[in-house]
Amino acid sequence: MKAITFKGNAFEYFKIWIVNILLTIITLGIYYPWAKVRNNKYFYSNSFFDENNFDYHATGKQLFIGYLIGVVLFIAYTIINKFFPTIGLVLFVLLFISIPWLIYRSMRFNMNITSFSNVRFSFDGELKDSYIIYFAYPLLFLLLLASLIFCTTFFDNIIVVIGTIITTLILYIFAFAFFSMKSTTYLLNHSKFGQGQFSTNLKVSKFITIMLKTFGITLLSFIVCAAICIGVFYLFLDSSNIINQLMAGVNDPSHITAIMLSILPFFFFSYFLLILINFTAIAYYIVKQREYIFENSKLDEEIQFESKLKFTKLVFIMATNMIAIILTLGLAIPWAKIRYTRYMLSNTYIKADNPKEYISTTQKQSAIGEEIGDVFDVDVAAF
């Protein structure tokens, strides 16, 4: 197996990144489609497998029309929702109904404008399947959740409330795992590389197991971090004196403010640990889900994939990236993106011992769905 390599560097990307930001600000957002193209072209063209690189073929002009429509719709929705809330609610429902269409168009467009070694990718899924996965299933989950909460209101019992919370959590874990499995299967089983067909065989039970383990790790991390915070508060701070001072100066806002400022580093420390818990959960889920999806996916039943991400390494990268971005007031974002991308790709392996020759079979797609989705923040999480 060979790994994908990434040849970009932080200094090169920083120049692209800073120019994109400045031009987007100066043009009041109009330059955004061109900025997106420059950004994607850089990352795609610097991603190599076996000395061949990926490429991104969209143009700023191609994305601009869809982006403009999205901006106009967003502004119109904001104004209407402010002055005519009822109509705004109707528009929100229409947007919710259109989400599967936006995702479907986005999938088709993004695949079509991506190539490897001059061979295009494509997506041939059907719109009705998108509506089943991204509309029917979430709506069913919301109805079940609403019914559960509604039934609870008839009982004034703490045991019932606790049972409802536990049932809701179980329902959420199952629904999220089921949705992730269906969404990933839909995307992969309808994706093509040239005339080649991707395929995957995923089981919801595995996704549930990953979700449960993620929840367990999160809970354990929270307990450990809570113990650390309590220990720091009682061992390194004069906790009894702080509490007494707060009680004594309860009617003096300036006194309370002074005390709170003195223990502010403790709150920052606690907040950092909470963020670390979040990174721990996200990293574990990414590593295990990616590993499972890759090992059960193929191209033409011949080309195999493998993910070799390490959980602890990914947590370290995510945490140190965040620290660097905060300390540099955002200027380290290009370095963080390059670092994260390099790690993800260098641990993505492809086995292609006797690959056949692939040719492009795709047709031109419109970017309207993709860019409207961008404006309303509608996207499908990448694995």
C-alpha positions, -999 to 999 in steps of 0.1 A, spaced: 0 0 0 11 35 -8 1 67 11 -11 99 -4 14 127 1 8 164 5 35 188 -8 20 221 2 38 244 28 25 269 53 43 300 38 29 294 3 -6 289 16 -3 319 39 1 342 9 -30 327 -7 -50 328 25 -42 364 35 -49 377 0 -82 358 -1 -93 374 32 -83 409 22 -100 408 -12 -131 392 3 -133 420 29 -126 448 4 -152 435 -21 -178 430 7 -178 392 1 -181 393 -37 -146 377 -41 -155 347 -19 -161 323 -49 -127 331 -64 -111 328 -29 -127 293 -25 -114 282 -59 -78 294 -51 -79 277 -18 -92 244 -31 -69 244 -61 -39 248 -38 -49 218 -16 -60 196 -44 -30 202 -67 -5 196 -38 -21 162 -30 -3 133 -48 -5 96 -51 21 77 -70 35 110 -85 1 120 -99 -19 148 -83 -55 157 -77 -71 188 -93 -100 211 -87 -116 224 -119 -143 249 -108 -138 286 -116 -148 316 -96 -172 327 -123 -188 293 -123 -194 295 -85 -204 332 -84 -240 328 -98 -249 302 -72 -232 322 -45 -251 354 -55 -284 336 -55 -276 322 -21 -267 357 -7 -299 373 -21 -320 345 -6 -303 348 27 -308 386 29 -344 383 18 -350 356 44 -334 377 72 -355 408 63 -388 389 59 -382 370 91 -377 403 110 -408 421 98 -431 391 89 -422 362 113 -450 340 100 -438 342 64 -402 338 77 -413 305 94 -428 293 61 -395 302 43 -375 283 70 -397 252 64 -391 256 26 -353 258 33 -355 227 54 -374 209 26 -347 220 1 -317 207 21 -317 172 4 -317 189 -30 -288 212 -20 -268 183 -7 -276 162 -38 -265 191 -61 -234 197 -40 -224 160 -43 -228 160 -80 -209 192 -85 -180 186 -61 -174 151 -76 -176 164 -112 -150 192 -107 -125 169 -89 -100 148 -108 -70 126 -103 -44 121 -130 -68 139 -154 -96 115 -147 -128 130 -133 -149 117 -104 -187 117 -106 -218 110 -86 -248 92 -100 -271 89 -69 -308 97 -72 -325 127 -57 -353 106 -41 -326 87 -20 -313 121 -9 -347 130 4 -351 97 22 -318 101 40 -316 139 46 -353 146 51 -374 116 59 -350 101 85 -343 133 104 -380 142 104 -389 108 118 -363 112 145 -376 147 154 -412 134 156 -401 105 178 -382 129 201 -411 153 202 -435 125 210 -413 113 238 -410 147 254 -447 153 250 -456 120 268 -432 129 296 -452 161 304 -481 139 317 -459 125 345 -445 144 375 -420 118 385 -382 121 387 -378 85 376 -398 92 345 -377 123 338 -344 103 342 -358 75 320 -367 100 294 -332 115 294 -316 81 291 -341 70 263 -334 103 244 -297 97 246 -300 61 234 -323 73 206 -299 100 196 -269 76 195 -289 51 173 -302 79 150 -268 95 145 -252 61 138 -279 51 114 -278 85 96 -240 83 93 -241 48 79 -269 57 54 -252 90 43 -218 74 38 -232 44 19 -252 67 -3 -222 88 -11 -198 60 -18 -220 35 -36 -229 62 -61 -195 77 -66 -173 69 -96 -138 75 -108 -139 76 -146 -159 45 -155 -149 28 -122 -174 23 -94 -168 28 -57 -186 4 -33 -189 -1 4 -207 -25 28 -213 -8 61 -233 -20 92 -251 3 116 -241 -18 145 -204 -8 140 -214 28 139 -233 24 171 -203 7 188 -181 36 177 -206 61 191 -209 43 224 -171 41 228 -169 78 219 -195 86 246 -176 65 271 -143 82 264 -159 116 266 -175 107 300 -142 93 313 -123 124 301 -148 147 317 -145 128 351 -107 130 349 -107 167 339 -132 175 367 -110 158 392 -80 178 380 -99 210 382 -111 203 417 -76 193 427 -61 224 413 -87 246 430 -82 231 465 -44 224 463 -31 255 445 -57 281 454 -67 292 488 -102 280 483 -116 285 518 -102 321 518 -117 328 484 -151 316 494 -150 336 526 -140 367 508 -168 362 483 -193 358 511 -179 388 530 -181 411 499 -214 399 485 -227 435 485 -196 450 470 -195 443 432 -159 458 429 -146 434 456 -162 404 439 -148 415 406 -113 417 420 -116 382 435 -129 368 402 -101 383 383 -76 368 407 -89 333 399 -94 340 361 -64 318 351 -81 289 368 -112 294 347 -91 296 315 -74 263 326 -108 246 332 -121 259 298 -90 246 280 -96 211 296 -132 212 284 -120 220 248 -95 191 252 -124 168 261 -142 179 229 -111 173 208 -107 139 224 -142 128 214 -140 143 179 -106 127 173 -116 93 185 -148 93 164 -129 105 132 -102 79 136 -125 49 142 -152 58 117 -126 66 90 -108 33 97 -140 13 95 -152 30 63 -119 28 45 -114 -9 52 -149 -17 39 -147 4 7 -132 -5 -27 -130 8 -62 -141 -18 -88 -136 -45 -61 -98 -43 -68 -84 -10 -53 -85 -10 -15 -81 18 10 -68 20 46 -67 47 72 -38 47 97 -46 77 118 -36 75 155 -60 88 181 -35 104 204 -16 120 176 -47 136 161 -57 150 195 -23 165 199 -24 181 164 -59 195 170 -50 209 205 -17 224 195 -32 239 163 -58 256 185 -32 270 209 -11 283 180 -41 300 164 -51 317 197 -15 328 205 -11 343 170 -46 359 169 -55 337 139 -24 341 118 -14 305 124 -46 292 106 -27 285 73 0 265 92 -27 246 112 -46 237 80 -15 225 62 -4 205 92 -38 189 96 -41 181 59 -6 166 57 -13 143 86 -47 132 73 -34 124 38 -1 109 48 -21 83 68 -45 75 39 -33 44 20 -43 30 -13 -35 -5 -26 -36 -6 -64 -14 -35 -76 -27 -38 -111 -49 -8 -118 -68 -7 -150 -69 24 -172 -96 49 -163 -112 75 -185 -136 104 -177 -173 99 -184 -188 129 -166 -208 158 -178 -207 195 -167 -227 203 -136 -241 235 -122 -227 250 -90 -260 266 -79 -268 240 -53 -233 240 -40 -230 277 -34 -265 282 -20 -256 255 4 -224 274 13 -244 305 21 -268 287 44 -241 265 58 -255 233 44 -229 206 40 -221 169 43 -194 160 67 -164 145 49 -149 113 62 
